[in-house]
Amino acid sequence: MKPMAKAISLLSVSLVLLFGVAAPAFAGEELVLIVSSHSTIDRLDSPLVRRLFLGLTVTQNGTRLRPVLNETDPHIKELFLQNVVSMSDRTYDRYVLRMTLLQGKTQPAAYDNSADLISAVAADPSIVGYAWAKDVVHDPRIRTLRVLWQE
């Protein structure tokens, strides 16, 4: 084998190995919409979820729903903003601030700790949140309403 062909072959093998090892940590993950297992919420379609997280009033079964933001992982926040509210992080933050200042809306509570977020959702049947499926799948206090995103 010529030295150049050998170098190209070695480079090809190296790239394959590099990309195989560099697979994203979130491969196979699912981002899910969650509520308390005691919640009467049975279903929320995409437009209602978007309205809820944009600070608009959403009521189901006589209960006014309250959103909570999951800021435990930058990737969760990015996926949520992209796939649910269709805004960038900066645009969403400005929108929420505007709703707070002009209309007196309360900003959604934001959690940077997964256990705290899950406890808050579990404790209040009116709260709607989102999390990695693997973090809530075995928690009897939490019920998954739907998958928001999956790898």
N, C-alpha and C positions, 0 to 999 in steps of 0.2 A: 504494500500500500504506500502511495506517495505521501510525503510528509504533510502536504497541504490537505489532502483528503483525510488523513488521520486526524489532523487538527480540527477540521470541520466536523468529523464524526464525533470526536471527543466533546466539542462544543455543543453539538446537538444533544448528546446524552446528558451533559451537564444542565442544559436548559430544561429538558424534560424532568430531571430530578428536582431542579430548583422550583419549577412551577408546581410539581406534585407536592413538595414540602410546603410551599407558600400558599396552599389552599386556604381560603378564608376560614376563620374560627367559627363563623356563623353558618357554615355549610350544613344544610339539612335543618336549619332552625325554622321555627314558626313564631310569628308575632300574633298574639291572640287578644281579643277583646274580653275582658273579665268583669264579673260582678260577684257579689257575695252569694253564697249558696242559699241564703235566705231571701234573696231579691225576688220580686215578682216580675222582673223584666224577663221576657221570654225571647225577644228578638229585636235587634236594631239593624236596620238596613243602612247602607253606606251614606245616603243623604242625611239621615237622622244622626248618625255618628259624627259626620262633618259639622252639622249644625250645633250639636252638643259641645264639641271641642272648639267651636268658633264663638262660644259664649252666648248662643241663642237659647231660648227656653225650649226644652224638650221634656214632655211629660208622658209617662206611660203608666197605665193602670192607676191613675190618680196620684202618682208620685213624680215630683219634679226631680229630674236626674241631675247629678253633679259630676263633672269630669275631674279626673286627677291625671297629672302628667307624670310620665315615667322618664326621669333623667338619670337613671342608673348607668346608662351606657350610651355614648354618643351615637352609636349605630342604631339603637332603638329609636332615639329621637328623630334621627334623619329619616328612617324608614316610615315612621308614623307620620311625620310632616309631609313627606313625599306622597305616600299612598292613601292617606286619609284626608288631610286638610288641603293638600295640593299647594303647599306654600313652602318657601325656604324658611330656615330658622329665623333669620332676621325679619322677614316679612311677617311671620306669625307673631313674633314678639311685639312688633310695632302695632299689629292689628289688635292684639289683646290689650296692650297699653291704651290704645285709642278707645276701645270699648269701655275700659275702666274709667278713663278720664271724662269721656263725653257722655256716656250713658249710665255711669255708676255701676257697671257690671263688676262682679267679684272675679278676680283672676283665679284660674284653677290652681289648686294646691299642686306643688311639684315635689316629687320625692327623688332623692339621690341615693336611697338605700332600698334595695329590693324587698327586704323583710318588712320595713316600715310601710312601703306601698301596699304589699299584700295584706298586712294587718289592717290598714285603713280601709281597704276595699272589703275585707271580710267583716269588719265591724259595722258597716253602714250599707244597708240594702239600696240606698239611692245613689251610691257612688259607682261610676263606670271608669275602668282603667284599662291598661294594656300592659302586657308583659311577654317575655319569652315563654312559650308553652312548657318547656322543661322546668321552669321555675314554679309552675302552678299545677301541673298535671296530677300530682299526687296529694294536693292539699284539699282536704274535704271541705274547707271553709270557702273555697273559691269555685265558681262555675264559669266555664268558657262559653261565651255566646257565639263566637265565630273566629275564623282565622282571618287576620288582616293582611298578612304577607307570609310567604314561605319561600325558602330557598330550594 
